[in-house]
Amino acid sequence: MSNKIDFLAVLALVISSQIGSGIFMLPISLAPYGAYSLISWVISGFGAISLALVFALLCAKFPETGGPHIYVKHAFGSTAAFFVGWTYWISSWVSSTAVTVASIGYLAPLFQNDMQNIRLLLEITLILAIMLINLRGVTTAGHVELLLTVVKIIALLAIPTAALFFFDRNNFIVSEEISNLTTSQALARSTLLTLWCFIGLESATAPAGSVNNPARTIPRAIVLGTICVAVVYFINSLAIMGLINGNDLANSRAPYVDAVKTMFSGNWHLIVSVVAFIVSVSNLNAWFLADGQVTLGLAKDKLMPQFLAKRNKHDAPFCGIILSTLGVLVLLVLTSNKNFAEQVTSIIDVSVVSFLFIYLACSLAFLKVIIQEKNYCKFLIGSVAVLFCCWIIYETPISTLLMSSLFPLSGTLIYLLWYRKSTFLKV
């Protein structure tokens, strides 16, 4: 039996890495922007596709296991690659913790919203289940991902399609606060919100060594998958915001539940809980699959301790997966305290900014790699991606940028005590 995954599994990984629990809450944040939000989807979608093309072209040139750090290594050397790889890995831990909490949270209506005593137990059980799936190898994890993705795409197209029959353009209301902004300011703010939904578009590059014909398969999957994600998000926002009045939507706690209650009577809204759980679990599995391959790639490139390169009989990076699981479990225990969980929420927001720096580093690496080719089309794609990342970073508050610097800084100790020492010994 082949230990490699095909195009459909990689496509599912691309889609699921980007579509997570945020799709159910984003309409609340976008509601005050009214019609501006629809334009922002087009802008962020265009930016995300430019980034997808950058990663697609980089992966075609360097089809190696590990993802972003591979491209930075070829362009800027091993030290820069270490910090990019470390930042990506640690940021993924925090993202996985957030997705786990959200996944179990969506099941609350099935427990009559009385699950506080067993919430942590359910979160730990879910993480361990995802760990066991990934320990069965990338093929098993890829097949599970494909199944979950098919289910969630059907659901995420069925609900908004039904909502379009109740569409009312008068529900798009620009709040007083937003109306006082210039058009440019309003679009910039709403685009910042929509861009977060495309974080993860690069995840399919991580398992390149476990993909059939990666130089062809992964680039196609990244570009097509990102386009599909943009379409799904746009349709969902259009339908939900057209169904529920903007003022009501801004004050909603569960917009999709409210949407189903508006369209149908009875307990049909409980289906939303199950759908949201499936969407979140598929997102979590995608991140775990990528995490294992990132640690494997870092270890193979001797940027991390060699024990992380060990594989089990299913060819899964056993130690890397276990270590990532332990990291997420620790964060889950710490965030089981409600007050601390609220503090960690801000850290999760900061982790998203750290991904932007990774995208910027990879886009700059792309420009350096292809500049000698004198291919003006590729140069334009890379330039658009760089400018897009710079614009988003420019619009981000200084405090958030400073907080995001903690992710690469957290790897300084390992760099000084292990990586630099091991490099010195080899010399």
PyMOL commands that set and color helices and strands:
alter all, ss='L'
color gray80, all
select helices_A, chain A and resi 7-18+21-24+26-33+36-61+68-76+78-105+108-111+119-135+138-164+169-171+176-179+183-198+203-205+208-210+214-243+246-250+255-263+269-300+306-309+318-334+338-373+376-395+398-404+406-409+412-426
alter helices_A, ss='H'
color red, helices_A
deselect
rebuild
show_as cartoon
